[in-house]
């Protein structure tokens, strides 16, 4: 049965979940780090993910755990959201529900494949897809060095297929240029979605 966070927290609708997603290598972690000070000034909380590989935490403010530790945390109900991807497991701590209930906007580093499950739990979420031009994404994946050329091309093809199925209400954020531009555009998208500026 689907968990209804709004039923447990009637004031949940005062806060909104910002669901930032994008293909591996698109630079979500870098954009989040770039915009973090501005979000903090606006009172937006950034959730810290739990990941089943500590090496994946490089470049991201994440908590790396073993598969066994992750399974235990999940069984204990420690996650508001969790999903598998690329052989890893990702979890978003349950504390985001408390933040939302307090009226905070909360940013999470999400998964395109888990969007609809997340939307069912948080129907008022703000979905944002980080777009990167294929040639830019290809170069980033090659520099990262985790996959060979054939695997990278397969990933690029899958990325296009997955992104094509994203809903029409998703806001798009281009990260093919500079981090500064992407961070500024993210703030503009959030303001358009209803996040008040500090002086409002």
N, C-alpha and C positions, 0 to 999 in steps of 0.2 A: 504494500500500500504506500502511495506517495506521501511523504512527509509534508505537512503544511506549516511552514514557519510562521506565516501571518496569523494562523489560528492561535499559536502559542504566544505570539508577541503582537497584540493588537496595534501597537505603535510602530510596527515594522515599516509601514508605508511612508513614514517620515524620512527614513533613510533609503538609499538606493544602492544596489549592487552594480558596480562597474565591472563588466566582464570583458577583459582584454584578451584577445586570442590572435593566433597567427601561426604560420608554418614554422617549423624548426629552422633556426637560422635567420629569422626575420628581424630579430633584435628586440624582442619584448622586454627582456631583462634590462637591456641598455636604456630603452626608452623609460622604463619604470624608474631606474636609478636617476636618470636625467630630470624627470619631472617630480621626483619624490619631495624635494624641499618646497616646491610650490604647492603640492598637494597637502603637505603638512600645514602650511600657512592657511590653507582653506579648510582645515579640519577634516580632511579626507584620510581615512585609515587605509594602509596597505597591508594586506594579509601576507603572512609568511608561509610559504608552501612547505609541506613535508614530502620528501622524495626518497625513493628507495635506492639511491646511489649518491654517495657524498660527492663524487666527481661532478655530478650534474649541477651541484650547487655553486660551482665556480661561476662568478659573474652574476649570481643571483643571491639575494638574502633568503636562502632556503635552509631547511633543517634536513640533513641527510640521515637516514636510518636504514637498518637492515630490513629485508623482506619480513623476517619474523617480528621485528619491532613494529613494522607498519601494520601487519595483520592483527597484532595485539591492540594497537591503538584503535584500529577500525572496529574491533569487537567490543571495545570499551565505549564506543560512541564518541570518539574524540574528533571526528570529522563532520563538518557540515556537508562537504562534497568530497568525493574521491573518484578516481578513474585510472584505468591502465592505459599506457601509450608507449609504443616503441620499446616494449620489454621492461618498462619501469612502472611504478605506481606513484600517483600524486594525490596528496590530500590537502584540503583547506580546513584549518582548525575551526571547531564549532564556535569559537569566540566571535566570529563574524556576525552570528545571529544576535548576540548581545549588543554589538556595536550598531547594527541596523536598528534594533529596538530602541536604542538611545537617540536615534535620529541621524546617525553618522552615515555619510556616503562611504562605501568600502570598495577599494580596487583589488581585484584578484587576477592573477595570471592563469587564465583558463585554457580549455581545450575546445577546438572547433567541434570535435566529435561528441563532446559532452554538453553542448549548448542547450539542446532541447530538454535534457534532464534538469539542467540548472534553471531553465526558464520555467519549468513546471513548479519548481520549488520557490523561485523568486520571480514571479510574473512581471514585476515592475523593473527588472534589470535593464541596464544600458549596455547592449552588446556592441563591442567595437572590434573590428577586424583590421589587424595590421597588414597592410598590403606592401609587397616589395616586387619591383620589376623582376621578371624571371632571370635576366642576365645578372642582376645585382645579387639575387638570392643564390644563384649558381656559384658566383665568385666567393660569397661568404661561406657557403658550405665547403667549397674546396679549401679555403684557408683554414677552416676548422679542422679538417683532416680526419674526420671520424668515418667517412665513407669513401669508396672508390668512385670513379667517374660514372660507371654504369648505375651504381646505387643512387648517386646524386640525381641522375636523369630520371630514374624511376620515382624518386621522391618528388621531384618537380612536377611530374605528370600527376601523381596522386594529389599534390597540393592544389593543382588547378581543378581537379575533379571535386575535391572537398569544398573548396571555396565557392565553386559554382552552385553548390547546394545550400549555401548560407541564406537565411531568410532576408526578405526585402527591407526589414526594419533595422538591419545591422548598419551601423555607421562605419565608414571606411577611413582608415588613417594610413597615409602613404609614408613609408619609412625608407624610401629609396635615396633620399638626399642626406641631410644632416640630422643629428640627434636634436639639436636646438630647434629646428623647424618642426620635427615630429612632436616634440614635447609641447611646443606652443600650440600646435594644431590640436593635440589631445585636450589641452585646457579649453580651447575654443569649443570643441565637441561637447565637453562636459557642461560648459556654460549654456550651450544650445539645448542640452538635455534638461536643464533646470538647476544646475549647481550654482548657487549664488556666489558672486565675487565677494571678497572680504569686506569691501566698503559698501555693500548693498544692504 
